[in-house]
Amino acid sequence: MDREMISRLSHVDHPINSPLDDESVRRLLHRTVDRGDERVLDLGCGEAAWLLRTLATHPDVTAEGVDNSAQALAKARKEAADLGVEQRLVLHHQDASEFASRQPFDAVLSVGATHAFGGLLPTLDAAHRHIVPGGRVLVGDAYWECEPTAAAREMLGEYEDLATTMDRVVAHGWTPVFGHISTRQELDDFEWCYTGSLATWALDHPEDPDSAEVLAVASTHRSQWLHSYRDSFGFVTLVLRRTSE
Ligand SMILES: C[S@@+](CC[C@H](N)C(=O)[O-])C[C@H]1O[C@@H](n2cnc3c(N)ncnc32)[C@H](O)[C@@H]1O
């Protein structure tokens, strides 16, 4: 089974493809899109869960999403049609770092997709290029809760502790106006949903030629999570404004 399909199967039970629950998402969006007529961009939107929630609750918001996964965007398109918001959503199938728009956006989101830009600060630089003066950026990224194992670093990449992460964001010209640190329950739920959805599909489709492989992917992932990074992995989502324009 290809990686895209595994990725899609893996979060059927967790539509936000990042470790945040529905209430956290609602609160963060409320702090990011509050006027109700904003133009919103999501870089690395996946199935556009953040944008679809925003469009569903704000009838005058318009949105654009960018992702390099055709399957995720197809799912986003279908969901948008089901919700009746497809007229207000434009989806771009391309590398988020190459996205360009003639008109700036009131809010730029990028959650769990900083690798597309080479890290958190380059993601903020990209968002800055797309926002109006006074606009808001909602960005979510990992940090180390404690010293990571070598295996965790190798698997997940290089991050800082939370305080250093914040210091760097502020030194880069941004002021946090809201934030959310994913709780242990949100982090664990995300992993249980990921491995559980894959395992459930595999057990429900024992005759499928991909069944054994999908079960093995779930098992390997669960083992890596518990042995390598559960204690050290943290996730923070920030609502930011430029400190000065
Ligand atoms: C962890 S998912 C997060 C999706 C979404 N932001 C959310 O929170 O539900 C990361 C997304 O980034 C996308 N992505 C990764 N690299 C990308 C790139 N270079 N350009 C565009 N999208 C990218 C993936 O396809 C995936 O949909």
Ligand as a Chemical Component Dictionary entry (heavy atoms), coordinates in Angstrom:
data_LIG
# 
_chem_comp.id                   LIG 
_chem_comp.type                 NON-POLYMER 
_chem_comp.pdbx_formal_charge   0 
_chem_comp.three_letter_code    LIG 
# 
loop_
_chem_comp_atom.comp_id 
_chem_comp_atom.atom_id 
_chem_comp_atom.alt_atom_id 
_chem_comp_atom.type_symbol 
_chem_comp_atom.charge 
_chem_comp_atom.model_Cartn_x 
_chem_comp_atom.model_Cartn_y 
_chem_comp_atom.model_Cartn_z 
_chem_comp_atom.pdbx_ordinal 
LIG C1  C1  C 0  0.931  16.533 9.670  1  
LIG S1  S1  S 1  0.037  16.975 8.219  2  
LIG C2  C2  C 0  -0.871 18.395 8.820  3  
LIG C3  C3  C 0  -2.068 18.703 7.979  4  
LIG C4  C4  C 0  -2.930 19.849 8.521  5  
LIG N1  N1  N 0  -2.177 21.075 8.671  6  
LIG C5  C5  C 0  -3.582 19.471 9.831  7  
LIG O1  O1  O 0  -3.152 19.977 10.901 8  
LIG O2  O2  O -1 -4.560 18.697 9.810  9  
LIG C6  C6  C 0  1.297  17.739 7.200  10 
LIG C7  C7  C 0  0.796  18.101 5.809  11 
LIG O3  O3  O 0  1.846  18.800 5.123  12 
LIG C8  C8  C 0  1.836  18.389 3.779  13 
LIG N2  N2  N 0  3.145  18.686 3.191  14 
LIG C9  C9  C 0  4.353  18.167 3.531  15 
LIG N3  N3  N 0  5.328  18.727 2.781  16 
LIG C10 C10 C 0  4.710  19.606 1.956  17 
LIG C11 C11 C 0  5.172  20.512 0.955  18 
LIG N4  N4  N 0  6.474  20.604 0.661  19 
LIG N5  N5  N 0  4.272  21.288 0.319  20 
LIG C12 C12 C 0  2.938  21.194 0.622  21 
LIG N6  N6  N 0  2.454  20.376 1.553  22 
LIG C13 C13 C 0  3.321  19.597 2.228  23 
LIG C14 C14 C 0  1.497  16.897 3.835  24 
LIG O4  O4  O 0  0.988  16.419 2.609  25 
LIG C15 C15 C 0  0.452  16.890 4.941  26 
LIG O5  O5  O 0  -0.850 17.050 4.415  27 
# 
loop_
_chem_comp_bond.comp_id 
_chem_comp_bond.atom_id_1 
_chem_comp_bond.atom_id_2 
_chem_comp_bond.value_order 
_chem_comp_bond.pdbx_ordinal 
LIG C1  S1  SING 1  
LIG S1  C2  SING 2  
LIG S1  C6  SING 3  
LIG C2  C3  SING 4  
LIG C3  C4  SING 5  
LIG C4  N1  SING 6  
LIG C4  C5  SING 7  
LIG C5  O1  DOUB 8  
LIG C5  O2  SING 9  
LIG C6  C7  SING 10 
LIG C7  O3  SING 11 
LIG C7  C15 SING 12 
LIG O3  C8  SING 13 
LIG C8  N2  SING 14 
LIG C8  C14 SING 15 
LIG N2  C9  SING 16 
LIG N2  C13 SING 17 
LIG C9  N3  DOUB 18 
LIG N3  C10 SING 19 
LIG C10 C11 SING 20 
LIG C10 C13 DOUB 21 
LIG C11 N4  SING 22 
LIG C11 N5  DOUB 23 
LIG N5  C12 SING 24 
LIG C12 N6  DOUB 25 
LIG N6  C13 SING 26 
LIG C14 O4  SING 27 
LIG C14 C15 SING 28 
LIG C15 O5  SING 29 
# 
